[in-house]
Amino acid sequence: MRHPTAWPLTLYYAGDCPLCAREIRVLRRRASPQRLQLVDIDAADFDPAPLGFSRSQLQQRLHARFADGQWISGLDATFWSWCAAGLGRWAAPLRWPLLRPLLELGYRLFCRLRPYLHWLPHPDGAARCRAGTCELPERTSSGGRD
């Protein structure tokens, strides 16, 4: 993929995933809104219909869209979101041809295991519990709420 000229990149992430939420914290601190917009697909008010995806499709892989409408997913979405945050040096191995197949395999494994990681501490744990109840979604075998 060529270098984008159509910032911002809008990253659609799973906010209920503890590991994903940690990565988003890093990106949020580093990226300006002119380069990276963050959308939590697990938010109660999120509607995927205008995007042409179902919630479960978005939960299967990381998705992002440039301002010109170009969609990317998986490792490419990770790479360009890190670039948007000025962390391209750290993300560079995601583009190395010899390493890419191994990283893609690891990413696919992570995507399969991600729904089962809800037991890990969430970085927003205290903020997610209000009025004596926690707003944690019920988990299904596929990890989605559709």
N, C-alpha and C positions, 0 to 999 in steps of 0.2 A: 504494500500500500504506500502511496506517495505521502509526502508530508502535507498535512491539512492546512488549508488557508481559511477554513470556515469555522473559526472559533465563535462561540463556545462549544465545547463538547458537553452533551448532556448524558450523564451516566445514570443508568437505572440499576439500583443496587437493592439487595435484600437486607433491610435494616434489622430484621429479627435474627440474622445470623451473627453470632458473637465475633467471629473472625472477620467477617465482612465489615461489621461496624467499627472494628479497630482500624482497618485500612481506611475507611471513610473518614475517620477522625484525623488521620495523617493528611489525607488529601484536602480536607476542609481547612486545616490550618495553613496549608502551603499554597493552595490555588486561589486565584482571584475569580470572582463570579464572571468576569469577562472571558475567562478561559475554560472554566469548568462549572457546570450546573449539576447538582446532585438531587436525584429523585428517588425516594424510598418506595419501592413497589409493595412493601408490606404495610404501608400506612393505610389506615382505615378508609381515608378519602381518596386513595389513588384509583383511577379508572384507566385500565389499559386499552379500552376499546378504541379511542381515537388514534392510538399508535398502530393498530392493526395486529396486535398480539393479544393472547389471553394472559392472565396472571401466571398460570402454570408454565406457559412458554417462556415468559420472562424469568421465572424462577429456575429454569433448567440451565441457563448460561447467563453470564454477565452481558448486558447489552448497552450500547452507547450510540448516540447519533450526533453527527456534526451539524452545524448550523445550516449547511447546504442540503441537509436531508440524508446524507450518506450514513448508513448503518454499519456498525462493526460489532463483533461479539467475541466472547472468550478472551484469549490471551491478547488479542489486538485491542480490545476494550480496556484491558488492564494497562497495556503498554501506553496507549494514548492518554489515558486518564493520568497516569504518572507523569507523562511528558507535560501535560497541561499544568501540573502542579510543580513543574521545574525539577522533577526527579527522574528525568530521562536516563541519566547515567546509571541509576540503580535498576531501571527497567530494561536496559540495553540487552541483557542476556535473553530476553524473551524474543528477540529478533535474530539471534545467532542461528544460522541454518543447521549446524550440527547438533545443537542443543534443543532446538525447537521441537522435534518429535518427542523427545523425552519429557519436556515441559508440558506439551499438549496431553500426553498420556497422564501425567500427574494432575493436570487441571481437570481432565475428565473424571478421574478418580475422586478428586475433591468435590466436584459437582454431584456425584452420586452419594457421597458421605455427608455433604453439607446439611441436609434436613435432619440428620441425627446428631448434630453438634449443639443442639439447643441447651444441653446440660452445662456447657462451658459458661463461665461467668461473662455476662454481657457488660460492656463498658458503660452503658447507660442504665445499669440495673436499678439503682435507687430512683432515678428519674422515671423509670417505667412503672413504678409502684406508687399509686396514689389512692388516698382514701381507704387504705387497708387492703386494696386489691391490686394485683399486678395484671397489666395488659399484655399477657402472653398469649399468642394464638394457640389453638388446639392443633396438635400435629397429626397428620395423616401419614399413611405409609409412603406417599409420594412427596411429603413435605410441603405440599401446597394447601391453600385454603379454598380452592375453587370447588 
